[in-house]
Amino acid sequence: MQLKIFQTILVIFSPVMAAAATAQDETRTDVMTAIEHFTETLNILDADAARTVMEPTASIILSVKNEDGTVRHVIRSRDEYLATWDQLGGSTLEEKMWNPVIQTDGTIATVWMDYELYVNGEFRQCGKNGFNMIRRDDGWKMAGAVSSVQRTGCSQTAR
């Protein structure tokens, strides 16, 4: 009897659960598309394009591990962060990211992943990127990001 009740419940709720899973997959895809778009703007140092996927009030926090083991934290507004891209003018950047862990709840999402950054083909740094995302009428936007930055001791898994 209990098995029959369980089977009936499963038949009733399976389509609902499948629809919810599909919507969740689509949301995760949309969130990652926004992050990938941001990464493309970084790789070509296009600050104007980056602004289209960043909230005006977004903040970027870098936790930089120095060679002597000390850590310094750099906190910048969106515009302060994008202004640093001017210092890299003429450089070729490539940020590789992998192992994303995505959590969503309606109009908010967080993404945590490994990364490596190359400048002019040379390894520059690695660490973890964390993105806080919000959904607006025109798509997902970065509300903030935090990155650990280290120059040695990297696994360099993405190579």
C-alpha positions as a LaTeX table, in Angstrom:
\begin{tabular}{lrrr}
\hline
Residue & $x$ (\AA) & $y$ (\AA) & $z$ (\AA) \\
\hline
Met1 & 0.00 & 0.00 & 0.00 \\
Gln2 & 2.74 & 2.48 & 0.94 \\
Leu3 & 4.61 & 1.67 & $-2.27$ \\
Lys4 & 1.50 & 2.45 & $-4.32$ \\
Ile5 & 1.08 & 5.81 & $-2.54$ \\
Phe6 & 4.74 & 6.64 & $-3.15$ \\
Gln7 & 4.43 & 5.72 & $-6.84$ \\
Thr8 & 1.32 & 7.89 & $-7.19$ \\
Ile9 & 3.07 & 10.86 & $-5.56$ \\
Leu10 & 6.08 & 10.34 & $-7.82$ \\
Val11 & 3.91 & 10.29 & $-10.94$ \\
Ile12 & 2.11 & 13.47 & $-9.88$ \\
Phe13 & 5.20 & 15.48 & $-8.92$ \\
Ser14 & 7.74 & 14.26 & $-11.48$ \\
Pro15 & 6.69 & 16.77 & $-14.18$ \\
Val16 & 6.77 & 19.61 & $-11.64$ \\
Met17 & 10.22 & 18.61 & $-10.45$ \\
Ala18 & 11.48 & 18.25 & $-14.02$ \\
Ala19 & 10.18 & 21.73 & $-14.92$ \\
Ala20 & 11.85 & 23.23 & $-11.86$ \\
Ala21 & 15.14 & 21.52 & $-12.72$ \\
Thr22 & 14.95 & 22.83 & $-16.30$ \\
Ala23 & 14.31 & 26.40 & $-15.09$ \\
Gln24 & 17.22 & 26.09 & $-12.64$ \\
Asp25 & 19.53 & 24.88 & $-15.45$ \\
Glu26 & 18.47 & 27.81 & $-17.65$ \\
Thr27 & 19.12 & 30.26 & $-14.80$ \\
Arg28 & 22.58 & 28.81 & $-14.19$ \\
Thr29 & 23.35 & 29.03 & $-17.90$ \\
Asp30 & 22.23 & 32.67 & $-18.01$ \\
Val31 & 24.35 & 33.53 & $-14.94$ \\
Met32 & 27.43 & 31.89 & $-16.44$ \\
Thr33 & 26.81 & 33.64 & $-19.77$ \\
Ala34 & 26.93 & 37.02 & $-17.99$ \\
Ile35 & 30.18 & 36.07 & $-16.22$ \\
Glu36 & 31.69 & 34.81 & $-19.47$ \\
His37 & 30.70 & 38.09 & $-21.14$ \\
Phe38 & 32.45 & 40.00 & $-18.35$ \\
Thr39 & 35.56 & 37.83 & $-18.80$ \\
Glu40 & 35.55 & 38.54 & $-22.53$ \\
Thr41 & 35.47 & 42.28 & $-21.79$ \\
Leu42 & 38.42 & 41.83 & $-19.42$ \\
Asn43 & 40.38 & 39.86 & $-22.01$ \\
Ile44 & 40.04 & 42.70 & $-24.53$ \\
Leu45 & 40.16 & 45.46 & $-21.87$ \\
Asp46 & 36.84 & 46.97 & $-22.96$ \\
Ala47 & 35.66 & 48.88 & $-19.89$ \\
Asp48 & 32.58 & 50.26 & $-21.64$ \\
Ala49 & 31.39 & 46.75 & $-22.49$ \\
Ala50 & 32.16 & 45.59 & $-18.93$ \\
Arg51 & 29.86 & 48.28 & $-17.56$ \\
Thr52 & 26.94 & 46.64 & $-19.40$ \\
Val53 & 27.18 & 43.56 & $-17.16$ \\
Met54 & 28.13 & 45.34 & $-13.92$ \\
Glu55 & 25.90 & 47.23 & $-11.52$ \\
Pro56 & 26.97 & 50.89 & $-11.16$ \\
Thr57 & 27.47 & 50.29 & $-7.42$ \\
Ala58 & 29.43 & 47.04 & $-7.86$ \\
Ser59 & 32.58 & 46.61 & $-5.80$ \\
Ile60 & 35.62 & 44.49 & $-6.53$ \\
Ile61 & 37.66 & 43.11 & $-3.65$ \\
Leu62 & 41.09 & 41.58 & $-4.20$ \\
Ser63 & 42.77 & 39.59 & $-1.45$ \\
Val64 & 46.41 & 39.65 & $-2.55$ \\
Lys65 & 48.89 & 37.19 & $-1.06$ \\
Asn66 & 52.33 & 38.77 & $-1.14$ \\
Glu67 & 55.53 & 36.78 & $-1.62$ \\
Asp68 & 56.38 & 37.16 & 2.08 \\
Gly69 & 53.07 & 35.53 & 3.01 \\
Thr70 & 51.31 & 38.70 & 4.14 \\
Val71 & 47.94 & 39.55 & 2.67 \\
Arg72 & 46.60 & 42.92 & 1.59 \\
His73 & 43.04 & 43.68 & 0.63 \\
Val74 & 42.26 & 46.05 & $-2.21$ \\
Ile75 & 38.68 & 47.32 & $-2.38$ \\
Arg76 & 37.58 & 49.27 & $-5.44$ \\
Ser77 & 34.35 & 50.59 & $-6.86$ \\
Arg78 & 33.36 & 49.46 & $-10.33$ \\
Asp79 & 34.74 & 52.59 & $-11.95$ \\
Glu80 & 37.97 & 52.53 & $-9.91$ \\
Tyr81 & 38.50 & 48.90 & $-10.90$ \\
Leu82 & 37.80 & 49.51 & $-14.58$ \\
Ala83 & 40.20 & 52.50 & $-14.57$ \\
Thr84 & 43.02 & 50.06 & $-13.73$ \\
Trp85 & 42.46 & 48.42 & $-17.10$ \\
Asp86 & 43.95 & 51.53 & $-18.74$ \\
Gln87 & 47.31 & 50.60 & $-17.16$ \\
Leu88 & 47.23 & 47.35 & $-19.13$ \\
Gly89 & 46.58 & 49.04 & $-22.50$ \\
Gly90 & 48.27 & 47.19 & $-25.34$ \\
Ser91 & 48.46 & 43.97 & $-23.32$ \\
Thr92 & 46.80 & 40.70 & $-24.23$ \\
Leu93 & 44.89 & 39.14 & $-21.33$ \\
Glu94 & 43.47 & 35.68 & $-20.94$ \\
Glu95 & 41.57 & 34.70 & $-17.83$ \\
Lys96 & 40.77 & 31.01 & $-17.58$ \\
Met97 & 38.08 & 29.91 & $-15.14$ \\
Trp98 & 36.86 & 26.43 & $-14.24$ \\
Asn99 & 34.97 & 24.40 & $-11.62$ \\
Pro100 & 32.09 & 26.85 & $-11.17$ \\
Val101 & 29.82 & 26.31 & $-8.19$ \\
Ile102 & 26.57 & 28.17 & $-8.86$ \\
Gln103 & 23.83 & 28.85 & $-6.35$ \\
Thr104 & 20.67 & 30.69 & $-7.27$ \\
Asp105 & 17.53 & 31.87 & $-5.55$ \\
Gly106 & 15.14 & 33.75 & $-7.81$ \\
Thr107 & 16.83 & 37.01 & $-8.74$ \\
Ile108 & 20.15 & 36.46 & $-6.94$ \\
Ala109 & 23.05 & 34.13 & $-7.60$ \\
Thr110 & 26.56 & 33.45 & $-6.38$ \\
Val111 & 29.30 & 31.79 & $-8.38$ \\
Trp112 & 32.60 & 30.53 & $-6.99$ \\
Met113 & 35.37 & 29.18 & $-9.24$ \\
Asp114 & 39.08 & 28.73 & $-9.80$ \\
Tyr115 & 40.94 & 31.03 & $-12.17$ \\
Glu116 & 44.30 & 31.77 & $-13.76$ \\
Leu117 & 45.27 & 35.03 & $-15.43$ \\
Tyr118 & 47.81 & 35.37 & $-18.23$ \\
Val119 & 49.16 & 38.69 & $-19.50$ \\
Asn120 & 50.86 & 38.64 & $-22.89$ \\
Gly121 & 50.91 & 34.84 & $-22.68$ \\
Glu122 & 52.79 & 34.81 & $-19.36$ \\
Phe123 & 51.25 & 33.40 & $-16.20$ \\
Arg124 & 50.44 & 36.33 & $-13.86$ \\
Gln125 & 48.28 & 35.00 & $-11.02$ \\
Cys126 & 45.71 & 32.48 & $-9.87$ \\
Gly127 & 43.18 & 31.99 & $-7.14$ \\
Lys128 & 39.45 & 31.90 & $-6.61$ \\
Asn129 & 36.82 & 34.24 & $-8.05$ \\
Gly130 & 33.51 & 34.81 & $-6.33$ \\
Phe131 & 30.72 & 36.68 & $-8.10$ \\
Asn132 & 27.51 & 38.08 & $-6.61$ \\
Met133 & 24.94 & 38.42 & $-9.36$ \\
Ile134 & 21.48 & 39.96 & $-9.55$ \\
Arg135 & 18.87 & 39.58 & $-12.25$ \\
Arg136 & 17.57 & 42.78 & $-13.80$ \\
Asp137 & 14.97 & 43.21 & $-16.55$ \\
Asp138 & 17.80 & 43.22 & $-19.11$ \\
Gly139 & 19.64 & 40.19 & $-17.70$ \\
Trp140 & 22.11 & 39.14 & $-15.02$ \\
Lys141 & 24.50 & 41.79 & $-13.66$ \\
Met142 & 27.55 & 41.59 & $-11.43$ \\
Ala143 & 26.76 & 43.26 & $-8.11$ \\
Gly144 & 30.20 & 42.49 & $-6.74$ \\
Ala145 & 33.20 & 40.25 & $-7.01$ \\
Val146 & 35.92 & 39.00 & $-4.71$ \\
Ser147 & 39.13 & 37.36 & $-5.85$ \\
Ser148 & 42.07 & 35.80 & $-4.09$ \\
Val149 & 45.33 & 36.61 & $-5.85$ \\
Gln150 & 48.50 & 34.57 & $-5.60$ \\
Arg151 & 51.47 & 34.40 & $-7.89$ \\
Thr152 & 53.09 & 31.20 & $-6.64$ \\
Gly153 & 51.85 & 27.85 & $-5.39$ \\
Cys154 & 49.14 & 27.64 & $-8.00$ \\
Ser155 & 47.87 & 24.31 & $-9.25$ \\
Gln156 & 47.44 & 25.76 & $-12.74$ \\
Thr157 & 44.86 & 23.11 & $-13.53$ \\
Ala158 & 43.38 & 24.96 & $-16.50$ \\
Arg159 & 46.53 & 24.78 & $-18.60$ \\
\hline
\end{tabular}
